[in-house]
């Protein structure tokens, strides 16, 4: 049996992903690594079906050939000679033994089927989540500017579970149920062909009835998934913002938001369930009509000596079992509708075209010198609404550049284009003379480090957070980076020092402490290009002083771009870029801009 490897890239993109892939292509790609396991499941299911077909026959033999002493069919005379003594009692014992054996074989097949199905289901869900998460990690930040994280989480959980169930069980059950129906129908024709015609006529009617509701089920399921995604999004936003909610006393507002979307979810779920619940009573009515006819007609035939009681017993058993797979097939139309909706939602993620990936022939930049050139760069988040227009800049290696300007001028956007967090609308950015689009993305980003206004820390130890950008760093290197960032002193005062756990988003630390851990990350990463985006904007004077001292050490022998509203923090930069309305409104030293650029002078005055 083939088992997928944890490092198999085909799992992350099974069979090569295309936008037009439908239900068949998607499921084929996802189940391909588990062909061997699925074959084992199929064989065990077939064994269960064969046991189910054979199970009523020992009872028929006991009723007809032991109790009523009818002669055995020609091919079964050998059963009487298996044990010495009374032939009728021996036949009853043999039938009892056969019944136990059939039960044991059926139980073993059921165990194998259930275990392997669960194995495939769990691993398939794991692979599918990896594929979706891998794709999400490769998307441009522009994708996240227009999509709610809560809804993406809903696809990673609810929709993946739906697809998991469909692929791991529904497809195989479909094959087995079809085979079971054909086999049972053949045996029923063999036992009493006119009775079989009743069943053969009823089954298509029931299936057609279910197909009638497929469209409604699909629509109801789509509404339910959308409401579930919205509910997860509301809960996530409320919990992530719990401090703000408490500060402003807006718990009631958040609870009202959840109540509304919760009510919508319940209504959608009830609507979907109402449609699906029609299946069982309709099928029960159809089966009861067939049973009533067979009982009535069978009683007449038995009294006339044209049918044995054992044959009627087997027939009734088959009749019940015959409609069970028919009912399953009808329910599968519901399952297929649900899986189709789930796959549509997964496709919306996997076919998102805002992926930032390596271009063909992308090269390794090697050791960067740090020269950065912008040539006629245009960028917009929304088409036809430019954020940056015709940016032309030249930053020399190891030069310290300051970027300032009014809010909304495009300062942070400009910096985010250098590591290709977004794709340019037009123009190009070159590092050491090479277009960044021609560089390997992972290697490009290794050469660039950020310190943001609000450093994102993760739940984990201090050491793990400092080493986030370089996880193979030694403890000595981590401590040295913390010392350079003026963070070692406060870290050692924590209960477990570098092993102390930091709350989610670093909530247990002050703003200045979070920023110094963020700076320690940059020291440890040791990138030749550093971007400082308002790192001291929200700090008190004491924390700002410690961070500024550390940043001065960081700036040595590196190309540094500092973004700040505070012009006094940029006075000593080699060059200052003034951005206004997405365009370069001036550049030069602080002294030159103060003398030649009235807007810069006014900005400094303010």
MARNUVO-781500 format. One record per residue (C-alpha): residue in one letter; y, x, z. Coordinates in steps of 0.001 Angstrom, whole numbers, plus 524288, in hexadecimal, padded with zeros to 5 digits. Layout:
BEGIN
aYXZ ...
end
This chain:
BEGIN
x800008000080000 x80D41805327FC4C x816D9806FF8073F x825458091E8050D x82B2481598809C1 x836E78156681283 x83D9181EF980944 x83A20817A67FCC9 x846D0815217F5AC x8403A80A827EDCA x840C0802187F9F3 x84F76803217F9E5 x84FDA7FF197EBAB x842957F9BA7E7B0 x840107FB247D958 x84E7A7FDC57D69A x857FB7F2F37DA2F x85E197EA887CFA4 x868167DFDB7D15C x860007D5EE7C9DE x853DC7D74D7D212 x84EA27C9EF7D5BE x844AD7C51A7DF74 x839027CAD57D850 x83EEF7D83A7D5D4 x8441C7D9737E3AF x837897D5A27EA73 x82F797DE377E15F x837E07E9F07E4D0 x837507E7867F361 x828A47E5177F467 x824BE7F0207EB41 x822FD7FA587F632 x819887F1057FD10 x8105A7EDB87F1DF x8045D7F2D67F927 x807767EB6F80595 x80A0C7DF057FDF2 x7FCF77E0687F71F x7F6707E11680479 x7FDCB7D4CE8089E x7F9D87CDDB7FC27 x7EB6F7D1487FDE3 x7EB827CCB980C0A x7F2227BFFF80814 x7E7F47BDC87FD7E x7DD417C01F8078C x7E38E7B5FA81074 x7E3D67AC5E80526 x7D57C7AEB3801DB x7D1BA7ACB181017 x7D9C77A03481034 x7D27879B698042E x7C52E79E9A80A11 x7C7E97999A817EA x7C44578B11815E1 x7B72778DC380F63 x7AF12790F981BA3 x7B374783C982121 x7AF8977CEE81483 x7A20778331814F9 x7A01577F2D82334 x7A42E7710F8209D x79CD576F3E813C8 x7911F77856814C6 x78E777790F8236D x792B176BF58293D x7901F7635481D60 x7851976C2981843 x7899A76C0680A29 x78332776B7801F4 x78ACD7836580075 x79039786BF7F305 x7870778F937EB5C x78F3E79BB67ED9B x78F7579A567FC80 x780DC7992E7FFB8 x780E87A74380489 x789057A34181075 x77D1479C5681689 x774B17A89581623 x77E2B7B16781D70 x7787D7ADC782ACE x76A937A9B582EE0 x767C579C48834B5 x76D5278EE28321A x7742A78F5C824E2 x77EB07856C82853 x7824478C158352A x781FA7996982E80 x78B377943682437 x7947D78F5682EF4 x7941D79CC483597 x796C87A3C5828BC x7A23F79AB382614 x7A79679D72833AF x7A65B7AC228317F x7AD057AAEF82432 x7B8267A34182A7E x7BA3F7AE0E834AC x7B9B57B8B282A31 x7C36E7B17C821AF x7CC837AFDB82D5C x7CB597BE65830C9 x7CDEC7C2B4822C6 x7D95A7B94F821BC x7DEDF7BE4682EA3 x7DDE77CC8082A4D x7E4517C95781D41 x7EF017C1DE8246D x7F1957CD8082D78 x7F2AB7D6EB821F4 x7FB4E7CD6E81A92 x8048C7CB0E82611 x8059F7D95582A07 x807CF7DEB181C57 x8116E7D3D581933 x819677D73182541 x818977E5B7821E7 x81DBC7E36B8142B x827ED7D9B1818D2 x82DB47E2C58230B x82DD27EECA81A5E x8332E7E74B80ED1 x83E4B7E21481726 x840DD7EFF381BE0 x841797F51980DEB x84A2B7EA0080959 x853D67EBF28147E x8540F7FA8481168 x856E77F79E8032C x862017EE4A8065A x867A97F72B810E7 x866A380305807F0 x86E377FBA27FD86 x878607F70C80758 x87A638051E80BAC x87D1D809317FDA3 x887477FEB27FAEB x895AF801847F9ED x89E3E7FD5B80542 x8A43A7F3B87FBA2 x897E37EB867FD19 x899CF7EA7180BD1 x8A8067E6BF809F0 x8A3667D9C38042F x8966D7D71180B24 x893D37D33681940 x88A697DBF58208E x8846D7D03682794 x8802C7CA4081AAC x87A377D7268166F x872B47D78882341 x86DAF7C9D682083 x867F27CE90813A7 x861CC7DA4E81A71 x85B187D1538243D x8592E7C31782062 x8580A7C4E6811B1 x84F327D0B9812EA x8463C7C90081BEE x845717BE09811DC x842187C77F806DF x8385D7CE7A80FAF x831047C1DE81243 x831277BE01803F1 x82C117CAEB7FEB0 x822237CDAC80952 x81BC57C05B809FE x820687B64E80025 x81CD37BDE07F3D6 x80EE77C0B47F85A x80D217B30E7FDE2 x811347ADB37F0B3 x8060E7B4FA7E9EE x7FBFF7B1A77F44A x7FFF07A34C7F4CD x7FE9E7A1FF7E618 x7F1077A8137E682 x7ED1D79F937F219 x7F1927932B7EB42 x7E9D77968F7DEFF x7DD7B799F77E6B5 x7DE2478DD97EF43 x7E0D77853A7E39B x7D4E278AF57DCCB x7CC32788627E8A0 x7D19C77AAC7EA22 x7CEA4777EA7DBD3 x7C0DD77D197DE2B x7BF27774217E9F6 x7C583767E77E443 x7CDC4769137D809 x7D44375BC17D8DC x7D92875E997E697 x7DE8D76B9B7E1D3 x7E692764BA7D776 x7EDE275D5B7E235 x7F1C276A417E8B0 x7F4E7770A57DB9F x7FE047655E7D87F x804CD765117E5BD x807B4773BD7E6B5 x810FB774B87DAE5 x8187A768CD7DF97 x81ACD76F267ECD5 x81EF377C127E69B x828597753D7DD5D x82E0D76E0C7E8F8 x830EF77B127EF9B x836C97813A7E372 x84034775D97E378 x8462677B317F026 x84679789AD7ECA0 x8549F789757E806 x859147824D7F44F x851C178BE37FD02 x858047977B7F628 x86594791AA7F7AF x8637678E5C80608 x85DED79BE9808BD x869887A28380241 x872EE79AB480ABE x86B0979E15816D8 x86B187ACB7813D7 x879C37AC9181199 x87C267A5A181E8C x872FC7AEF3825B1 x87A297BA9781FF4 x887347B4D682412 x882127B286831E4 x87D8F7C0AC8332D x88ABF7C54382E19 x892227BD038380F x889B17C1D58435C x88ACF7D00283F21 x899977CF4583DDE x89AEB7C8B084B16 x892717D29285224 x898837DE6384B6C x8A5F17D97284F67 x8A1FE7D57A85D34 x8AC957DDA6863C2 x8B7497D7A285B66 x8B19D7CA1685D99 x8B1EE7CC1586C48 x8BF7B7D22C86C6E x8C5407C68C86529 x8BCA17BC9F86C04 x8B7717B73B85F35 x8A9587B4DF8635F x8AAB57A64F860BC x8AF877A8E5852DD x8A3F57B1CE84FE1 x89A857A7F5855B7 x8A08779D2C84D4C x89EB17A59D84138 x890797A796844A6 x88EC179917847AB x893B97953183A2C x88B3679E98832AA x87FD579BEB83BDA x880DB78D5583919 x881497900982A7D x875177987782BB1 x86DC578DF883343 x871847838582957 x86D5078C2B81E01 x8607D78F66824D2 x85DA7781058276E x860C277D9E81957 x857697881B8146A x84CF17840281E3C x84E3E7759781A88 x84B2B778BF80C6B x83FD6781BB80FF2 x83A4E77818819D5 x8376C76E4280F19 x82BDD776A380AC0 x8225C773F4815E3 x8233276519816B6 x8226376378807F2 x8167E76C2D80758 x8103F7657281300 x811D57586380C18 x80BE275DC47FF8C x80041763AF806B9 x7FDE47574080E87 x7FD7A74F31801F8 x7F329758517FC4B x7EB637585880909 x7EBCC7498E809D8 x7E6A7748467FC0A x7DBC0752567FE21 x7D78274C0B80AF7 x7D72573E98804C9 x7D046742C97F877 x7C75574C667FF98 x7C2BE741EA80919 x7BEF2739357FDBB x7B7837443D7F6FF x7B042748358037E x7AC0773A21805F6 x7A76B7396B7F7D9 x79FCA746367F980 x7A7EB74D287EF22 x7AE0A757067F87C x7A98175DD2804DE x7B12D75E1C81185 x7B15176D08810FD x7B78476CE180378 x7C21B763838082A x7C48E76C3781406 x7C62D7785180B76 x7CEBC770C58021E x7D7B376C0C80CED x7D8A2779F68121E x7DC3C77F048049D x7E5DF7740F802B2 x7ED767781480ED2 x7ECDF7866E80B0E x7F053783977FCDF x7FD7C77DC08005C x800BF788B8809D5 x8030E792D57FEF6 x809797884E7F6A9 x812BC785DA801F9 x814F3794868034B x81836795627F4D8 x8220678A6A7F677 x828227912680234 x828E279DAD7FA49 x832EF797327F194 x83B407968F7FDD2 x837FE7A4BC80120 x83B517A91F7F365 x848567A1F57F40B x84B7E7A8888010B x847527B5F27FC1A x84F667B42C7EFC8 x85B8B7B1A07F7EE x858A57BD6E80093 x8568B7C63A7F4C1 x863337C1667EEBA x86A5D7C5AC7FAFE x863807D2E57FB17 x866A57D48D7ECA4 x875037D2677EF7B x874907DEAD7F7CF x86B567E6F47EFB0 x872A37E42F7E30D x880237E6B57E8BC x886A37EFC97DEF6 x890007F6867E851 x886138012D7EB33 x88B7B80EF27EBE6 x880D0817F17E6FD x87F4C8255E7E0F1 x882B0825F37D29B x8786F82BC17C96D x8791783A7B7CA20 x880E083A7B7D6CE x88254848357DC39 x8827E84E6C7E99C x8905B852C67ED0A x88B3B85E6C7F4B7 x89485863EB7FECF x8A15885CDF7FCE3 x8AE17864547FC9C x8B5A3857CE7FF38 x8BE80856297F35E x8C11B847A77F0B0 x8C802842787E494 x8CBA88344E7E19E x8CE20831687D344 x8D410824387CF75 x8CC3C81D297D9E8 x8CCEC80E5D7DA1E x8C5B8805F67E3F3 x8C5207F7A27E7BB x8BC6F7EFDB7F0E6 x8BECC7E3917E8EE x8C0317E49C7DA19 x8CE4B7E4537D53B x8D3AE7E6717E2F6 x8D5C87F5477E3AA x8D5937FC437F0B2 x8D7BE809E27EB13 x8DEA580C697DE29 x8DEF8818FA7D63F x8DCA68226D7E183 x8DE00830C17DD9F x8DC1D83AD17E859 x8D79F848CA7E9CE x8D29784DA17F6E9 x8CF9085C2A7F7AE x8C3F5861AB7FF4C x8C69D862D380E0A x8D36F85B9780C66 x8D7E485222816EA x8DCEA845A4810B9 x8E3A183A628179C x8E3DF82C8B8122D x8EDCF822D581743 x8F43F8164081337 x8F5E98082081767 x8EA657FF8581B14 x8E3017FAC880F27 x8E77C80617806BE x8D99680A8C803B6 x8D8688166080CAA x8CAB5813C881213 x8C63C80EB6804D6 x8CA4981B837FE83 x8C24D8235280843 x8B66781A76806E0 x8B59E81D547F84E x8B2E682BD07FA5F x8A4F182A007FFBD x8A2C281ECF7F5F8 x8A25B8140380005 x8A7DE80C097F4C1 x8A73980E0E7E613 x8B4118109C7DF1B x8B9AD806697D60B x8BDE8811667CCF8 x8C1A781FA97CD39 x8BA2082A607D401 x8B9A4832867E04F x8B4F3840927DF51 x8B02B849677EA30 x8B002857D27E6BE x8B205853DA7D897 x8A67084A627D7D6 x8A7EF83BB37D67F x8A293835AD7E30B x89ADB82C087DA9C x89322837A97D570 x88F8C83C837E30F x883A18386A7EACB x8889782E0E7F411 x88145832E780018 x885ED840EB7FE0D x893DC83C767FB5C x894608350180824 x88E5D8405380FB0 x89A678482880C2A x8A3E783DF081179 x8A5DA839D281FA0 x8ADFF82E9C8250F x8B4BB82C25831FF x8B91981DF3831E7 x8C2D98167783A11 x8B7B980FAC84129 x8ABA081848841B6 x89F048109B8405F x89518814A184AA3 x8872B80F9B84B6F x87EB580B74856CA x877F68180C85AD2 x87A8E824CC861DF x886D682CFD86094 x87EE7837B1859E7 x8796182E3084FEC x886F78293684CAD x88CB2836CC84ADD x8812883ACB84261 x881C482E6283A21 x886AC835CA82E32 x87D508412483056 x8712483C4C83778 x86A168497E83728 x874878503D83F43 x87040857A584B72 x874FB8543385906 x87D01860C08595C x883DC85D1384CAE x886BD84F75851E5 x88CBB854ED85E62 x894D585ED4856AA x89A128540284DDE x89DA484BE7859D8 x8A4F18577585FB2 x8ACAB859618532E x8B03084AE68537E x8B4A184B85861C1 x8A9A6842238652F x8A08084AB286D1B x8A7BE848EE879F7 x8A74983A0287A6F x8996D839B0874F2 x8944A8421888013 x89A57838A5889D2 x8922182D708847D x8862B829B988CCC x87C7B830AD883D9 x885C88397587C78 x8823A83A8186E1D x8768C831A887085 x87F028266887576 x87DA1819DB86DD3 x889A0814A1866E0 x88B3E805EA86609 x88B607FF33858E6 x8975D8039185117 x89A2D80D4785C16 x89F5580279864C0 x89CBB80A4387136 x8A63E8150686D0D x8B5088154086BF0 x8BBB8815D985EB7 x8BF088243886059 x8B113827948643F x8ABA1820738586A x8B4F3827B984F73 x8B10C834F78551D x8A2A5831E585310 x8A63182E2D84520 x8AD3183B2B843A3 x8A1638425184948 x8994A83C2A83E67 x8A2758424A83468 x8A1CC84FB083AE0 x892F484F0483ADF x8924F84A6A82CB6 x89B0E855E4828D8 x89F8984FDA81C09 x8A98D85737813A5 x8B19C84AB881186 x8B65F842C481D2D x8BD77835AC81CAF x8C4AC83178828F1 x8C83D82309827CF x8D1E081F638329C x8C9628261B83CFC x8D3F2825A08478B x8DA1B8187C8443F x8D4D98110484FFA x8D47381BEE85A1D x8DCE481E8F865F3 x8E4A082B2786690 x8DA928326786ECB x8CF2B82F0B865E5 x8D77D831CD859DE x8DAA383F6385ED2 x8CC4C842C88610E x8C88C83D76853B8 x8D3BF8447084CDD x8CFB285182852D8 x8C1E184F6484DF5 x8C68484B5B84065 x8CE94857D283F33 x8C21C85F9884127 x8BB2A856E78374A x8C5638594482CB2 x8C2D5867E482BA2 x8BCDB86BD681E8C x8BB0685DBC81A25 x8C1A08547B810AA x8C74F84A1A8199D x8CD4D83D038160C x8D449836598214D x8D8658281D82031 x8E26E823A282A09 x8EDAA81A5082C6A x8F35B82456835C4 x8FAE582DBF82D39 x8FCA583700838B3 x8EDF6839C983817 x8EF6583DF1829D4 x8FB44846F282AFC x8F3248536782A4E x8EAD584F1D81EA9 x8EB62857CA8129A x8EEBE84BD080A98 x8F16E83D8880D92 x8EE348328180411 x8F6918264980543 x8EFD7819EC80098 x8F71580D437FE1A x8F1518011F7F7BC x8E570808CE7F333 x8ED45813637EC33 x8F1AA8210F7EF95 x8FFE081F897F3AB x901B882DDC7F6ED x8FB0183A7F7FAB8 x8FEE684756800BA x9014284D6A80DE6 x90756845C0818F2 x9144F84CD48175C x914C284A7E808B1 x9118383C04809C6 x91B8E83A1681485 x925CD8401980BB8 x921FB839D27FECA x91B0A82D04801BC x923188225B80865 x9174C8198A80A5E x910078246A81193 x91C0682746819D5 x91D20818DC81D5A x90EA4818648208B x9104A8242F8296F x91BF881DF482FF5 x91459811778329B 
end
